[in-house]
């Protein structure tokens, strides 16, 4: 969630690769990614990174580790890979991401609060077979999440299963407020039935091996008022037999 939920570098990561398309942008308008160099990795110690410790032909024999020290990776990424591969963000996309960062903390907590509330409501619904959300104590990784994530924030994504395998896709279609889209991290609630969308090309056995069951519905909970979100799921669940 753009650094709001967890800070990987403080937990020991040297380099962080993150999708800015999701919560950083926050509105599904921009495709982008970010790479953050912690500046803590010693590229010279192991001898396994000659592209950092040997002269660069493209920069007149410059040795990145000697010239730039702790920021060698970030500089090389910008002046060599950016030059050779060309993944340059256009100015308007950059503007949208910067604008999104201004409200990330507000949106991030609202996503988390709404997700917990929706997960708790779904867990009690008679047509719901199961709910998987990090914020629930019965989740396999709840204890680890409490150690690693921001206090009282467990993310904005949950999944649940409806009773009756063939009702899941129709339940998604019945939603009115939520959008049937594959993205996550938008301000609006996004819902998808993976078995008939993102994982449709897999065999049934392959889907089950990856944990995609016919009853599975994934929800990226938005920042709408929680009463409106719950009301939408309630009316959609009523359409199920």
Protein Blocks (a to p, Z undefined) as FASTA:
>chain_A
ZZlmpcfklnopabdcddfklmmnonopagcdddddehlacfklnopammlmpccfklgo
iafklmnommmmmmmmmmmmmmmnopaccfklmmmmmmmmmmmmmmmmmmmmmmmmmmmm
mmmpmkbfbdcdfklmkbmklmmmmmmmcehiabjadcdddehjklmmmmmmmpmkbccd
fbehiabdcdddfklmmmmmpcfklmmmnopafklccddddfbdfklmmmmmmmmmmmpZ
Z
